[in-house]
Amino acid sequence: MGWHYSKSIKVGPFRINLSRHGVSHSFGGRRLHVTTTPDGRRHLSLRLPGGFHVGKSFGRRRYRHY
């Protein structure tokens, strides 16, 4: 059985997201926002009227080397 944890802290237009995978951050408003994931990818999300949602990811995963 897996476990999950997430905490979000809002600082002005920025949002800092804490999870068991690491720290990510988001910028933007309700219609358009950009998120940087803990592994270095960026995700652009656009919400349009009528319930439409368009998203696009950029970049590659950065793997941790131990």
C-alpha positions in Angstrom: 0.0 0.0 0.0 1.5 3.4 -1.1 1.4 6.6 0.8 0.8 10.1 -0.4 1.6 13.6 1.0 1.0 17.0 -0.5 1.0 20.5 0.9 0.5 23.7 -1.1 1.7 27.2 0.0 0.5 30.2 -1.8 2.8 33.3 -2.0 1.3 36.0 -4.2 0.9 34.7 -7.7 3.2 31.7 -6.9 2.3 28.4 -5.4 4.9 26.1 -3.8 3.9 22.5 -3.7 5.5 20.0 -1.4 5.0 16.2 -1.9 6.9 13.1 -1.2 8.5 13.4 -4.7 10.0 16.8 -4.0 9.2 20.5 -4.3 7.5 22.0 -7.4 6.2 25.4 -8.1 3.5 27.0 -10.1 2.8 30.5 -11.5 -0.3 31.9 -13.0 -4.0 32.3 -12.6 -7.2 30.4 -13.1 -7.0 30.4 -17.0 -3.3 29.9 -17.6 -0.6 28.6 -15.4 2.9 27.1 -15.7 4.1 24.4 -13.3 7.7 23.1 -12.8 7.7 19.6 -11.5 10.2 18.1 -9.0 12.0 16.3 -11.8 12.6 19.4 -13.9 9.8 19.2 -16.5 7.5 22.2 -17.2 3.8 21.9 -17.8 1.7 24.7 -19.4 -2.0 24.5 -18.8 -4.7 26.6 -20.4 -8.4 26.4 -19.3 -10.9 27.7 -21.8 -14.6 28.6 -21.3 -17.0 25.7 -21.6 -14.9 23.3 -19.6 -12.1 22.8 -22.2 -8.6 22.2 -20.9 -5.4 22.1 -22.9 -2.0 21.0 -21.5 1.5 20.6 -22.8 4.6 19.3 -21.1 8.1 20.4 -22.0 11.5 19.0 -21.1 12.8 15.6 -20.0 12.8 13.9 -16.7 15.9 14.4 -14.7 16.8 11.2 -12.9 18.6 11.3 -9.6 21.9 9.4 -9.5 22.7 8.0 -6.1 
